[in-house]
Protein backbone atom coordinates (compact mmCIF):
# COMPACT_ATOMS: atom_id res chain seq x y z
CA UNK A 1 0.00 0.00 0.00
CA UNK A 2 2.84 2.36 0.87
CA UNK A 3 6.55 2.50 0.26
CA UNK A 4 9.08 4.82 1.84
CA UNK A 5 12.33 5.99 0.29
CA UNK A 6 14.92 6.83 2.93
CA UNK A 7 18.51 7.96 3.16
CA UNK A 8 20.75 6.81 5.98
CA UNK A 9 21.52 9.71 8.32
CA UNK A 10 23.18 7.78 11.09
CA UNK A 11 24.20 4.39 12.37
CA UNK A 12 24.93 3.19 15.86
CA UNK A 13 26.61 0.06 17.15
CA UNK A 14 24.26 -1.80 19.53
CA UNK A 15 26.08 -4.79 21.02
CA UNK A 16 26.86 -6.98 18.00
CA UNK A 17 24.39 -5.24 15.64
CA UNK A 18 24.17 -1.92 13.84
CA UNK A 19 21.10 0.32 14.09
CA UNK A 20 20.54 2.47 11.01
CA UNK A 21 18.63 5.75 11.29
CA UNK A 22 16.92 6.96 8.15
CA UNK A 23 15.29 10.15 6.91
CA UNK A 24 12.24 9.74 4.68
CA UNK A 25 12.94 11.54 1.42
CA UNK A 26 9.89 10.35 -0.56
CA UNK A 27 6.84 8.15 -0.23
CA UNK A 28 4.37 6.46 -2.53
CA UNK A 29 0.94 5.04 -1.73
CA UNK A 30 -2.14 3.58 -3.34
CA UNK A 31 -4.78 6.28 -3.30
CA UNK A 32 -7.60 3.72 -2.99
CA UNK A 33 -6.13 2.35 0.26
CA UNK A 34 -7.74 5.12 2.33
CA UNK A 35 -11.12 6.81 2.14
CA UNK A 36 -12.06 9.83 4.24
CA UNK A 37 -9.01 9.28 6.47
CA UNK A 38 -9.94 5.66 7.25
CA UNK A 39 -8.30 2.51 5.84
CA UNK A 40 -10.21 0.80 3.03
CA UNK A 41 -10.35 -2.71 4.46
CA UNK A 42 -11.01 -4.14 1.00
CA UNK A 43 -7.57 -2.94 -0.13
CA UNK A 44 -5.78 -6.00 1.26
CA UNK A 45 -3.60 -4.49 3.98
CA UNK A 46 -0.78 -6.60 5.38
CA UNK A 47 0.96 -5.47 8.56
CA UNK A 48 4.33 -6.61 9.91
CA UNK A 49 4.06 -7.33 13.63
CA UNK A 50 7.22 -9.27 14.49
CA UNK A 51 10.32 -10.92 13.00
CA UNK A 52 8.52 -13.18 10.49
CA UNK A 53 4.89 -12.57 11.44
CA UNK A 54 2.29 -10.63 9.52
CA UNK A 55 -1.40 -9.93 10.03
CA UNK A 56 -4.26 -8.80 7.83
CA UNK A 57 -7.07 -6.47 8.86
CA UNK A 58 -10.64 -7.54 9.53
CA UNK A 59 -13.55 -5.78 7.85
CA UNK A 60 -14.46 -3.70 10.88
CA UNK A 61 -13.01 -0.62 12.51
CA UNK A 62 -13.32 -0.23 16.28
CA UNK A 63 -13.31 3.33 17.62
CA UNK A 64 -12.55 3.80 21.32
mmCIF file as gemmi writes it, N, C-alpha and C atoms, coordinates in Angstrom:
data_model
loop_
_atom_site.group_PDB
_atom_site.id
_atom_site.type_symbol
_atom_site.label_atom_id
_atom_site.label_alt_id
_atom_site.label_comp_id
_atom_site.label_asym_id
_atom_site.label_entity_id
_atom_site.label_seq_id
_atom_site.pdbx_PDB_ins_code
_atom_site.Cartn_x
_atom_site.Cartn_y
_atom_site.Cartn_z
_atom_site.occupancy
_atom_site.B_iso_or_equiv
_atom_site.pdbx_formal_charge
_atom_site.auth_seq_id
_atom_site.auth_asym_id
_atom_site.pdbx_PDB_model_num
ATOM 1 N N . UNK Axp A 1 ? 0.804 -1.177 0 1 0 ? 1 A 1
ATOM 2 C CA . UNK Axp A 1 ? 0 0 0 1 0 ? 1 A 1
ATOM 3 C C . UNK Axp A 1 ? 0.859 1.257 0 1 0 ? 1 A 1
ATOM 4 N N . UNK Axp A 2 ? 1.977 1.196 0.727 1 0 ? 2 A 1
ATOM 5 C CA . UNK Axp A 2 ? 2.842 2.357 0.866 1 0 ? 2 A 1
ATOM 6 C C . UNK Axp A 2 ? 4.296 1.915 0.788 1 0 ? 2 A 1
ATOM 7 N N . UNK Axp A 3 ? 5.113 2.743 0.208 1 0 ? 3 A 1
ATOM 8 C CA . UNK Axp A 3 ? 6.551 2.495 0.265 1 0 ? 3 A 1
ATOM 9 C C . UNK Axp A 3 ? 7.238 3.799 0.638 1 0 ? 3 A 1
ATOM 10 N N . UNK Axp A 4 ? 8.304 3.673 1.386 1 0 ? 4 A 1
ATOM 11 C CA . UNK Axp A 4 ? 9.076 4.82 1.837 1 0 ? 4 A 1
ATOM 12 C C . UNK Axp A 4 ? 10.471 4.757 1.235 1 0 ? 4 A 1
ATOM 13 N N . UNK Axp A 5 ? 10.953 5.889 0.742 1 0 ? 5 A 1
ATOM 14 C CA . UNK Axp A 5 ? 12.332 5.994 0.289 1 0 ? 5 A 1
ATOM 15 C C . UNK Axp A 5 ? 13.085 6.773 1.349 1 0 ? 5 A 1
ATOM 16 N N . UNK Axp A 6 ? 14.174 6.207 1.838 1 0 ? 6 A 1
ATOM 17 C CA . UNK Axp A 6 ? 14.923 6.826 2.935 1 0 ? 6 A 1
ATOM 18 C C . UNK Axp A 6 ? 16.404 6.933 2.586 1 0 ? 6 A 1
ATOM 19 N N . UNK Axp A 7 ? 17.056 7.894 3.237 1 0 ? 7 A 1
ATOM 20 C CA . UNK Axp A 7 ? 18.513 7.958 3.162 1 0 ? 7 A 1
ATOM 21 C C . UNK Axp A 7 ? 19.037 7.759 4.576 1 0 ? 7 A 1
ATOM 22 N N . UNK Axp A 8 ? 20.141 7.074 4.676 1 0 ? 8 A 1
ATOM 23 C CA . UNK Axp A 8 ? 20.751 6.806 5.982 1 0 ? 8 A 1
ATOM 24 C C . UNK Axp A 8 ? 21.368 8.097 6.497 1 0 ? 8 A 1
ATOM 25 N N . UNK Axp A 9 ? 20.971 8.495 7.716 1 0 ? 9 A 1
ATOM 26 C CA . UNK Axp A 9 ? 21.517 9.715 8.317 1 0 ? 9 A 1
ATOM 27 C C . UNK Axp A 9 ? 22.342 9.413 9.567 1 0 ? 9 A 1
ATOM 28 N N . UNK Axp A 10 ? 22.367 8.164 9.942 1 0 ? 10 A 1
ATOM 29 C CA . UNK Axp A 10 ? 23.181 7.782 11.09 1 0 ? 10 A 1
ATOM 30 C C . UNK Axp A 10 ? 23.173 6.286 11.286 1 0 ? 10 A 1
ATOM 31 N N . UNK Axp A 11 ? 24.182 5.803 11.983 1 0 ? 11 A 1
ATOM 32 C CA . UNK Axp A 11 ? 24.203 4.39 12.368 1 0 ? 11 A 1
ATOM 33 C C . UNK Axp A 11 ? 24.903 4.282 13.71 1 0 ? 11 A 1
ATOM 34 N N . UNK Axp A 12 ? 24.426 3.348 14.498 1 0 ? 12 A 1
ATOM 35 C CA . UNK Axp A 12 ? 24.925 3.186 15.856 1 0 ? 12 A 1
ATOM 36 C C . UNK Axp A 12 ? 25.184 1.709 16.12 1 0 ? 12 A 1
ATOM 37 N N . UNK Axp A 13 ? 26.29 1.424 16.765 1 0 ? 13 A 1
ATOM 38 C CA . UNK Axp A 13 ? 26.608 0.06 17.153 1 0 ? 13 A 1
ATOM 39 C C . UNK Axp A 13 ? 25.838 -0.28 18.428 1 0 ? 13 A 1
ATOM 40 N N . UNK Axp A 14 ? 25.055 -1.337 18.379 1 0 ? 14 A 1
ATOM 41 C CA . UNK Axp A 14 ? 24.259 -1.797 19.527 1 0 ? 14 A 1
ATOM 42 C C . UNK Axp A 14 ? 24.65 -3.245 19.787 1 0 ? 14 A 1
ATOM 43 N N . UNK Axp A 15 ? 25.521 -3.46 20.766 1 0 ? 15 A 1
ATOM 44 C CA . UNK Axp A 15 ? 26.083 -4.789 21.024 1 0 ? 15 A 1
ATOM 45 C C . UNK Axp A 15 ? 26.742 -5.303 19.759 1 0 ? 15 A 1
ATOM 46 N N . UNK Axp A 16 ? 26.243 -6.408 19.195 1 0 ? 16 A 1
ATOM 47 C CA . UNK Axp A 16 ? 26.861 -6.977 17.997 1 0 ? 16 A 1
ATOM 48 C C . UNK Axp A 16 ? 26.071 -6.641 16.726 1 0 ? 16 A 1
ATOM 49 N N . UNK Axp A 17 ? 25.208 -5.632 16.783 1 0 ? 17 A 1
ATOM 50 C CA . UNK Axp A 17 ? 24.39 -5.237 15.643 1 0 ? 17 A 1
ATOM 51 C C . UNK Axp A 17 ? 24.559 -3.744 15.385 1 0 ? 17 A 1
ATOM 52 N N . UNK Axp A 18 ? 24.179 -3.338 14.162 1 0 ? 18 A 1
ATOM 53 C CA . UNK Axp A 18 ? 24.173 -1.919 13.841 1 0 ? 18 A 1
ATOM 54 C C . UNK Axp A 18 ? 22.726 -1.451 13.668 1 0 ? 18 A 1
ATOM 55 N N . UNK Axp A 19 ? 22.405 -0.308 14.228 1 0 ? 19 A 1
ATOM 56 C CA . UNK Axp A 19 ? 21.098 0.316 14.092 1 0 ? 19 A 1
ATOM 57 C C . UNK Axp A 19 ? 21.246 1.465 13.1 1 0 ? 19 A 1
ATOM 58 N N . UNK Axp A 20 ? 20.499 1.408 12.01 1 0 ? 20 A 1
ATOM 59 C CA . UNK Axp A 20 ? 20.54 2.466 11.01 1 0 ? 20 A 1
ATOM 60 C C . UNK Axp A 20 ? 19.377 3.421 11.235 1 0 ? 20 A 1
ATOM 61 N N . UNK Axp A 21 ? 19.645 4.708 11.163 1 0 ? 21 A 1
ATOM 62 C CA . UNK Axp A 21 ? 18.633 5.747 11.293 1 0 ? 21 A 1
ATOM 63 C C . UNK Axp A 21 ? 18.452 6.361 9.917 1 0 ? 21 A 1
ATOM 64 N N . UNK Axp A 22 ? 17.183 6.442 9.488 1 0 ? 22 A 1
ATOM 65 C CA . UNK Axp A 22 ? 16.916 6.96 8.154 1 0 ? 22 A 1
ATOM 66 C C . UNK Axp A 22 ? 16.031 8.184 8.168 1 0 ? 22 A 1
ATOM 67 N N . UNK Axp A 23 ? 16.151 8.988 7.137 1 0 ? 23 A 1
ATOM 68 C CA . UNK Axp A 23 ? 15.286 10.147 6.911 1 0 ? 23 A 1
ATOM 69 C C . UNK Axp A 23 ? 14.434 9.846 5.687 1 0 ? 23 A 1
ATOM 70 N N . UNK Axp A 24 ? 13.13 9.974 5.816 1 0 ? 24 A 1
ATOM 71 C CA . UNK Axp A 24 ? 12.236 9.741 4.683 1 0 ? 24 A 1
ATOM 72 C C . UNK Axp A 24 ? 12.413 10.886 3.69 1 0 ? 24 A 1
ATOM 73 N N . UNK Axp A 25 ? 12.747 10.526 2.451 1 0 ? 25 A 1
ATOM 74 C CA . UNK Axp A 25 ? 12.936 11.543 1.416 1 0 ? 25 A 1
ATOM 75 C C . UNK Axp A 25 ? 11.813 11.525 0.385 1 0 ? 25 A 1
ATOM 76 N N . UNK Axp A 26 ? 11.036 10.446 0.346 1 0 ? 26 A 1
ATOM 77 C CA . UNK Axp A 26 ? 9.889 10.351 -0.564 1 0 ? 26 A 1
ATOM 78 C C . UNK Axp A 26 ? 8.998 9.203 -0.112 1 0 ? 26 A 1
ATOM 79 N N . UNK Axp A 27 ? 7.75 9.255 -0.517 1 0 ? 27 A 1
ATOM 80 C CA . UNK Axp A 27 ? 6.837 8.151 -0.228 1 0 ? 27 A 1
ATOM 81 C C . UNK Axp A 27 ? 5.86 7.997 -1.388 1 0 ? 27 A 1
ATOM 82 N N . UNK Axp A 28 ? 5.327 6.796 -1.499 1 0 ? 28 A 1
ATOM 83 C CA . UNK Axp A 28 ? 4.366 6.464 -2.534 1 0 ? 28 A 1
ATOM 84 C C . UNK Axp A 28 ? 3.272 5.638 -1.875 1 0 ? 28 A 1
ATOM 85 N N . UNK Axp A 29 ? 2.036 5.822 -2.295 1 0 ? 29 A 1
ATOM 86 C CA . UNK Axp A 29 ? 0.941 5.04 -1.727 1 0 ? 29 A 1
ATOM 87 C C . UNK Axp A 29 ? -0.174 4.864 -2.748 1 0 ? 29 A 1
ATOM 88 N N . UNK Axp A 30 ? -0.957 3.818 -2.52 1 0 ? 30 A 1
ATOM 89 C CA . UNK Axp A 30 ? -2.143 3.577 -3.34 1 0 ? 30 A 1
ATOM 90 C C . UNK Axp A 30 ? -3.253 4.484 -2.847 1 0 ? 30 A 1
ATOM 91 N N . UNK Axp A 31 ? -3.762 5.326 -3.708 1 0 ? 31 A 1
ATOM 92 C CA . UNK Axp A 31 ? -4.782 6.278 -3.295 1 0 ? 31 A 1
ATOM 93 C C . UNK Axp A 31 ? -6.078 5.61 -2.863 1 0 ? 31 A 1
ATOM 94 N N . UNK Axp A 32 ? -6.352 4.403 -3.376 1 0 ? 32 A 1
ATOM 95 C CA . UNK Axp A 32 ? -7.596 3.721 -2.993 1 0 ? 32 A 1
ATOM 96 C C . UNK Axp A 32 ? -7.473 2.995 -1.656 1 0 ? 32 A 1
ATOM 97 N N . UNK Axp A 33 ? -6.326 3.049 -1.009 1 0 ? 33 A 1
ATOM 98 C CA . UNK Axp A 33 ? -6.125 2.346 0.261 1 0 ? 33 A 1
ATOM 99 C C . UNK Axp A 33 ? -6.781 3.064 1.436 1 0 ? 33 A 1
ATOM 100 N N . UNK Axp A 34 ? -7.093 4.351 1.261 1 0 ? 34 A 1
ATOM 101 C CA . UNK Axp A 34 ? -7.742 5.124 2.326 1 0 ? 34 A 1
ATOM 102 C C . UNK Axp A 34 ? -8.912 5.905 1.743 1 0 ? 34 A 1
ATOM 103 N N . UNK Axp A 35 ? -9.96 6.03 2.541 1 0 ? 35 A 1
ATOM 104 C CA . UNK Axp A 35 ? -11.123 6.809 2.136 1 0 ? 35 A 1
ATOM 105 C C . UNK Axp A 35 ? -11.575 7.628 3.331 1 0 ? 35 A 1
ATOM 106 N N . UNK Axp A 36 ? -11.649 8.932 3.166 1 0 ? 36 A 1
ATOM 107 C CA . UNK Axp A 36 ? -12.064 9.834 4.242 1 0 ? 36 A 1
ATOM 108 C C . UNK Axp A 36 ? -11.222 9.654 5.504 1 0 ? 36 A 1
ATOM 109 N N . UNK Axp A 37 ? -9.91 9.412 5.336 1 0 ? 37 A 1
ATOM 110 C CA . UNK Axp A 37 ? -9.013 9.277 6.469 1 0 ? 37 A 1
ATOM 111 C C . UNK Axp A 37 ? -9.052 7.93 7.168 1 0 ? 37 A 1
ATOM 112 N N . UNK Axp A 38 ? -9.833 6.999 6.655 1 0 ? 38 A 1
ATOM 113 C CA . UNK Axp A 38 ? -9.944 5.658 7.245 1 0 ? 38 A 1
ATOM 114 C C . UNK Axp A 38 ? -9.391 4.636 6.254 1 0 ? 38 A 1
ATOM 115 N N . UNK Axp A 39 ? -8.802 3.533 6.765 1 0 ? 39 A 1
ATOM 116 C CA . UNK Axp A 39 ? -8.303 2.513 5.836 1 0 ? 39 A 1
ATOM 117 C C . UNK Axp A 39 ? -9.445 1.82 5.107 1 0 ? 39 A 1
ATOM 118 N N . UNK Axp A 40 ? -9.264 1.581 3.824 1 0 ? 40 A 1
ATOM 119 C CA . UNK Axp A 40 ? -10.211 0.804 3.034 1 0 ? 40 A 1
ATOM 120 C C . UNK Axp A 40 ? -9.879 -0.669 3.271 1 0 ? 40 A 1
ATOM 121 N N . UNK Axp A 41 ? -10.675 -1.343 4.05 1 0 ? 41 A 1
ATOM 122 C CA . UNK Axp A 41 ? -10.354 -2.713 4.462 1 0 ? 41 A 1
ATOM 123 C C . UNK Axp A 41 ? -10.444 -3.708 3.314 1 0 ? 41 A 1
ATOM 124 N N . UNK Axp A 42 ? -10.981 -3.293 2.199 1 0 ? 42 A 1
ATOM 125 C CA . UNK Axp A 42 ? -11.014 -4.141 0.999 1 0 ? 42 A 1
ATOM 126 C C . UNK Axp A 42 ? -9.705 -4.059 0.214 1 0 ? 42 A 1
ATOM 127 N N . UNK Axp A 43 ? -8.816 -3.173 0.617 1 0 ? 43 A 1
ATOM 128 C CA . UNK Axp A 43 ? -7.574 -2.936 -0.127 1 0 ? 43 A 1
ATOM 129 C C . UNK Axp A 43 ? -6.529 -4.036 0.083 1 0 ? 43 A 1
ATOM 130 N N . UNK Axp A 44 ? -6.714 -4.904 1.061 1 0 ? 44 A 1
ATOM 131 C CA . UNK Axp A 44 ? -5.776 -6.004 1.264 1 0 ? 44 A 1
ATOM 132 C C . UNK Axp A 44 ? -4.546 -5.638 2.064 1 0 ? 44 A 1
ATOM 133 N N . UNK Axp A 45 ? -4.726 -4.873 3.123 1 0 ? 45 A 1
ATOM 134 C CA . UNK Axp A 45 ? -3.601 -4.492 3.978 1 0 ? 45 A 1
ATOM 135 C C . UNK Axp A 45 ? -2.898 -5.712 4.559 1 0 ? 45 A 1
ATOM 136 N N . UNK Axp A 46 ? -1.596 -5.595 4.718 1 0 ? 46 A 1
ATOM 137 C CA . UNK Axp A 46 ? -0.776 -6.595 5.377 1 0 ? 46 A 1
ATOM 138 C C . UNK Axp A 46 ? 0.154 -5.842 6.309 1 0 ? 46 A 1
ATOM 139 N N . UNK Axp A 47 ? 0.151 -6.182 7.577 1 0 ? 47 A 1
ATOM 140 C CA . UNK Axp A 47 ? 0.963 -5.465 8.559 1 0 ? 47 A 1
ATOM 141 C C . UNK Axp A 47 ? 2.017 -6.393 9.155 1 0 ? 47 A 1
ATOM 142 N N . UNK Axp A 48 ? 3.224 -5.876 9.288 1 0 ? 48 A 1
ATOM 143 C CA . UNK Axp A 48 ? 4.331 -6.613 9.905 1 0 ? 48 A 1
ATOM 144 C C . UNK Axp A 48 ? 4.257 -6.394 11.407 1 0 ? 48 A 1
ATOM 145 N N . UNK Axp A 49 ? 4.19 -7.477 12.182 1 0 ? 49 A 1
ATOM 146 C CA . UNK Axp A 49 ? 4.063 -7.326 13.634 1 0 ? 49 A 1
ATOM 147 C C . UNK Axp A 49 ? 5.258 -7.858 14.41 1 0 ? 49 A 1
ATOM 148 N N . UNK Axp A 50 ? 6.048 -8.722 13.811 1 0 ? 50 A 1
ATOM 149 C CA . UNK Axp A 50 ? 7.22 -9.269 14.492 1 0 ? 50 A 1
ATOM 150 C C . UNK Axp A 50 ? 8.117 -9.913 13.434 1 0 ? 50 A 1
ATOM 151 N N . UNK Axp A 51 ? 9.264 -10.36 13.852 1 0 ? 51 A 1
ATOM 152 C CA . UNK Axp A 51 ? 10.32 -10.921 13.003 1 0 ? 51 A 1
ATOM 153 C C . UNK Axp A 51 ? 9.791 -11.488 11.677 1 0 ? 51 A 1
ATOM 154 N N . UNK Axp A 52 ? 9.051 -12.577 11.71 1 0 ? 52 A 1
ATOM 155 C CA . UNK Axp A 52 ? 8.525 -13.177 10.487 1 0 ? 52 A 1
ATOM 156 C C . UNK Axp A 52 ? 7.011 -13.358 10.565 1 0 ? 52 A 1
ATOM 157 N N . UNK Axp A 53 ? 6.339 -12.464 11.258 1 0 ? 53 A 1
ATOM 158 C CA . UNK Axp A 53 ? 4.892 -12.566 11.439 1 0 ? 53 A 1
ATOM 159 C C . UNK Axp A 53 ? 4.185 -11.345 10.847 1 0 ? 53 A 1
ATOM 160 N N . UNK Axp A 54 ? 3.096 -11.653 10.159 1 0 ? 54 A 1
ATOM 161 C CA . UNK Axp A 54 ? 2.294 -10.627 9.515 1 0 ? 54 A 1
ATOM 162 C C . UNK Axp A 54 ? 0.831 -10.862 9.86 1 0 ? 54 A 1
ATOM 163 N N . UNK Axp A 55 ? 0.018 -9.832 9.723 1 0 ? 55 A 1
ATOM 164 C CA . UNK Axp A 55 ? -1.397 -9.931 10.03 1 0 ? 55 A 1
ATOM 165 C C . UNK Axp A 55 ? -2.167 -9.121 8.992 1 0 ? 55 A 1
ATOM 166 N N . UNK Axp A 56 ? -3.379 -9.566 8.704 1 0 ? 56 A 1
ATOM 167 C CA . UNK Axp A 56 ? -4.264 -8.801 7.83 1 0 ? 56 A 1
ATOM 168 C C . UNK Axp A 56 ? -5.335 -8.15 8.69 1 0 ? 56 A 1
ATOM 169 N N . UNK Axp A 57 ? -6.023 -7.162 8.13 1 0 ? 57 A 1
ATOM 170 C CA . UNK Axp A 57 ? -7.066 -6.468 8.863 1 0 ? 57 A 1
ATOM 171 C C . UNK Axp A 57 ? -8.418 -7.13 8.643 1 0 ? 57 A 1
ATOM 172 N N . UNK Axp A 58 ? -9.275 -7.065 9.681 1 0 ? 58 A 1
ATOM 173 C CA . UNK Axp A 58 ? -10.642 -7.54 9.529 1 0 ? 58 A 1
ATOM 174 C C . UNK Axp A 58 ? -11.459 -6.443 8.863 1 0 ? 58 A 1
ATOM 175 N N . UNK Axp A 59 ? -12.696 -6.745 8.546 1 0 ? 59 A 1
ATOM 176 C CA . UNK Axp A 59 ? -13.545 -5.782 7.851 1 0 ? 59 A 1
ATOM 177 C C . UNK Axp A 59 ? -14.345 -4.917 8.797 1 0 ? 59 A 1
ATOM 178 N N . UNK Axp A 60 ? -13.782 -4.608 9.952 1 0 ? 60 A 1
ATOM 179 C CA . UNK Axp A 60 ? -14.463 -3.695 10.879 1 0 ? 60 A 1
ATOM 180 C C . UNK Axp A 60 ? -13.426 -2.791 11.516 1 0 ? 60 A 1
ATOM 181 N N . UNK Axp A 61 ? -13.871 -1.589 11.85 1 0 ? 61 A 1
ATOM 182 C CA . UNK Axp A 61 ? -13.012 -0.622 12.513 1 0 ? 61 A 1
ATOM 183 C C . UNK Axp A 61 ? -13.633 -0.338 13.874 1 0 ? 61 A 1
ATOM 184 N N . UNK Axp A 62 ? -12.829 -0.464 14.921 1 0 ? 62 A 1
ATOM 185 C CA . UNK Axp A 62 ? -13.316 -0.226 16.283 1 0 ? 62 A 1
ATOM 186 C C . UNK Axp A 62 ? -12.796 1.126 16.743 1 0 ? 62 A 1
ATOM 187 N N . UNK Axp A 63 ? -13.682 2.018 17.096 1 0 ? 63 A 1
ATOM 188 C CA . UNK Axp A 63 ? -13.314 3.327 17.619 1 0 ? 63 A 1
ATOM 189 C C . UNK Axp A 63 ? -13.475 3.306 19.129 1 0 ? 63 A 1
ATOM 190 N N . UNK Axp A 64 ? -12.461 3.757 19.864 1 0 ? 64 A 1
ATOM 191 C CA . UNK Axp A 64 ? -12.553 3.801 21.324 1 0 ? 64 A 1
ATOM 192 C C . UNK Axp A 64 ? -12.419 5.21 21.82 1 0 ? 64 A 1
